[in-house]
Structure formats: C-alpha cells, structure tokens
Amino acid sequence: MTTGRKRSPWPRSVAPRRKCEDRSKETTVDGNRQYREFTSALHRVRAALAEIEATADSPDGLVRATTDAHGRLLDLELDRRIYRSTDSGALTGTITATVQAAAEAAEAEIERITGELFAR
C-alpha cells in the first residue's frame, strides 16, 4: 500500500539535515557582528592616529621638535643658548636628528595603536 509520501533515497543515518539552513543564518549573523566590530575598531584607530603628536628633545636640551603621525613638523623650539655657538652645521644636524627622533616616536605610537587592533 502506498501513501502519498515519497520515500527518501538516503538511509536515516546519512540523510541530509535540515539545520544547515539555520547554521548558515547563524554564520551570517556572526560574520555581520564581526564586521561591525572590526569597522568600529578601525574608526577608533583612525581617530587615534589623527591625534598622534610626538615630541623629542635634543641630547643637549637646546632643540625640541614635535611631529604628527606622518612625520610632519608641527612645532620647533630652539633654546636661546643655540646662538652661543657659531657652528651652523652642528645646529642643522641637531635639529634634523631631533625631528627624526620625534617622527620615530610617532611611528612607534602608530605601531602600538595598530598592533592593538590586529592583536584581536
């Protein structure tokens, strides 16, 4: 006697499960959540990077330089004692080295901030 139902060609132990559809929805929801969390973290990082300023002082304390995250010079302070020396080459080297030290400090801060984002 035949009932109107078709019999599955799969044995019960191998029959495909219908929960796959539910799992794909869960995966999609989880993926969307992870995407939102990542983009939110990325926006926070971008905001933090925009605010980076690093300052360095020369070893003799006569030069102070401040740079932004891109290494652009924002401020340069020269102590009045620099005029005691007539060696302009030495002053140029001191200023250059101090600006470079500030830029390197800004770069280290960038690495710290981005490292926090990608450490997750």
N, C-alpha and C positions, 0 to 999 in steps of 0.2 A: 504494500500500500504506500502510495506516495503522498506526502504532504506538500504543500506549495513551496517549501523551503529548499534551496539548493544546498547541497552538502559541500563543505569546504574541501578542496583538494589537499589541504595541509592537515597532517595529524595534529592533535591538540597541543602537543609539546613543542611543535615547531611553528605553529600558526603565528602570523604577524600580530603584534599587539597594537591596539588602537591608541595607546597612551603616547605614541610617538608625536602625535599632533600636539598634545599638551606639553610635552618636553620642548618642542620647538618654540612654543609660545614662551615658556619659561626662559629659554636661552635668549630669545629676542628681548624680553623684558630685562634680563640680566645684562645683556650687551648694551642696551639703551642706557641703563643705570650707570654702567662703567664709562660709557662715552660722556654722559653728563658730568660725572665726577672728574674725568680727565680734562674736559674742556674748562670746567670751573677752576681746577688746579692750574691749568695753563694760563687762564686770565689773571689769576693771583700772581703767578710768576712774572708775567709780562708787566704787571703793575709794579711789582717789587724791583724788576730790572730798570724800569723807568726812573726809579727813585735813587738808584745807586750813585753815590758820590764817595770817592776815596781820596784821602789826604795823606801826603808823605812830607816829612821834613828831611832836609839835608843833614848829613852827619855833624856838620859844624853849627847847625841851627840857624843858618842865615837865610835859607830858602825854604818856603813852604808852598807846595803845589796841590791843587785839588782838581781831579778829573771826574768825568762821568763814566758810565758803563762802556761807552765807545772809546774811551781814552782821550776824549777831547778835553782840553784845558779849560776849566771853569774859573779858576782863581789862581793867582800867583802873588805871593807875598815875599818881599825882599826886605830883610833887616837893613837898617841904615848903616850897619857896620860893613856892608859889602863894599862901600866906597873907600874903605881904608886900603884896599888892595887895588893895584893898577893892572892886574893880570886879567884881562877880559876873557882870554881863552879858558882860564880856570873857572871863572864865573859861568861862562857858557856851558862848560862841562858839568858843573854843579847843578845848574838849572835843568839841563837835559836829563841828568841822572835822577833828579828828584821828580820830575814829571813822569819819567818812565816808571819809577817806583810806585807812584800813585796809580798809574794805569795798570800796573801788575796787581796792585791791591784790589782794584775794581774788578779785574778779571778773576781773581780768586773768589771774590764775593759772588760773581756770576756763576762760577763753578759750584759753589756751595748751594746757591739757591736752586739751580737746575738739577743738581745731584739729589736734592730733597724730593723733587718732582718725580724723577725717574727711579728712585730707590724703592718706590712703592711696588 
